[in-house]
Amino acid sequence: MALSSMPARAESCADHYQSSGVPLVTGTTHKVWMIFPSASPGVALDKVFRAVLAEGFVDVNIDKALGTLTTQQETTGSGRPQTLRVVVRKEGRGSRVDAVFIMPPGQVAPGISNNLCRVVDAAGR
């Protein structure tokens, strides 16, 4: 009976974070998704775009008709860029935001889950 009176815990971005690959040995892929029930796809995409710029990405390509954002950064000096892809699509009356950050072999990015969640969470602010 005590459990039924507890409020439901809202899901966080970290609840939907996944990574694959072996850092420094293989390429790694970091994925996260969130649903924002009250954010329209267009508004959510604009907010994600601004968050990506705030994270220091340049040459951001955005296609509002498709709800996609793609950008690359090269921060290691290796000449091998890291790629960020974000897709925003309609989900019920709101939006679903999926983000994928891809790093080539030999690279690591400390704090990537927090950085990726900052970008995705921007859609709901």
KOLKE-661071 format. One record per residue (C-alpha): residue in one letter; x, y, z. Coordinates in pm, whole numbers, padded with zeros to 5 digits, always signed. Each point is the difference from the previous one (the first is absolute). Layout:
N
AXYZ/...
This chain:
125
M+00000+00000+00000/A+00289+00239+00066/L+00124-00049-00356/S-00322+00121-00156/S+00027+00337+00172/M+00351+00068-00133/P+00017+00237-00298/A+00121-00146-00328/R+00362+00080-00071/A+00048+00195-00320/E+00245-00157-00239/S+00325+00180-00054/C+00227+00013-00301/A+00249-00225+00180/D-00269-00271+00015/H+00012-00020-00382/Y+00376+00027-00052/Q+00186-00287-00170/S+00354-00039-00128/S+00169-00269-00204/G+00355-00070-00106/V+00328-00015+00190/P+00156+00342+00069/L+00340+00046-00166/V-00024-00345-00166/T-00307+00023-00224/G-00224+00284-00098/T-00267+00084+00255/T-00361+00097-00045/H-00196+00188+00265/K-00380+00018-00028/V-00273+00165+00198/W-00368+00079-00053/M-00268+00192+00184/I-00367+00078-00050/F-00127+00351+00066/P-00382-00013+00015/S-00056+00375-00036/A+00276+00104-00244/S-00088+00023-00367/P+00261-00149-00235/G+00087+00335-00157/V+00056+00174+00332/A+00190-00299+00139/L+00232-00007-00303/D+00072+00373+00033/K+00088-00044+00368/V+00225-00298-00077/F+00171+00205-00272/R+00082+00277+00249/A+00123-00255+00255/V+00232-00159-00257/L+00147+00341-00079/A+00044+00068+00373/E+00194-00328+00029/G+00252+00137-00251/F-00096-00182-00318/V+00048+00188-00327/D-00126-00066-00353/V-00332-00130+00128/N-00229-00126-00275/I-00370+00017+00079/D-00290-00120-00213/K-00320+00127+00156/A-00222-00188-00246/L+00155-00332+00107/G+00058+00102+00362/T+00370-00086-00016/L+00320+00160+00119/T+00348-00127-00089/T+00337+00140+00096/Q+00358-00109+00042/Q+00284+00117+00216/E+00367-00081+00002/T+00151+00069+00340/T+00285-00250+00021/G+00226+00120-00280/S-00022-00342-00165/G-00200+00117-00300/R-00273-00252+00085/P-00320+00186+00086/Q-00260-00092+00258/T-00357+00006-00134/L-00319+00108+00174/R-00337-00083-00154/V-00331+00110+00150/V-00349-00086-00124/V-00311+00172+00135/R-00336-00151-00092/K-00360+00027+00104/E-00102-00222+00291/G-00364+00036+00101/R-00053+00371+00064/G+00368+00055+00068/S+00338-00109-00130/R+00250-00279+00024/V+00367+00097-00024/D+00261-00263-00089/A+00371+00085+00002/V+00301-00205-00106/F+00363+00101+00057/I+00254-00207-00194/M+00371-00002+00078/P+00269-00172-00208/P+00242-00254+00151/G+00270+00144+00224/Q-00214+00282+00141/V-00172+00052+00331/A-00229+00277+00119/P-00030+00029+00377/G-00345+00109+00111/I-00165-00083-00333/S-00320-00122+00167/N-00044+00333+00181/N+00080+00203-00311/L-00234-00204-00217/C-00278+00029+00257/R+00046+00379+00017/V-00064+00017-00375/V-00305-00229+00009/D-00149+00153+00316/A+00012+00343-00163/A-00298-00105-00215/G-00226+00005+00304/R+00113+00328+00151/
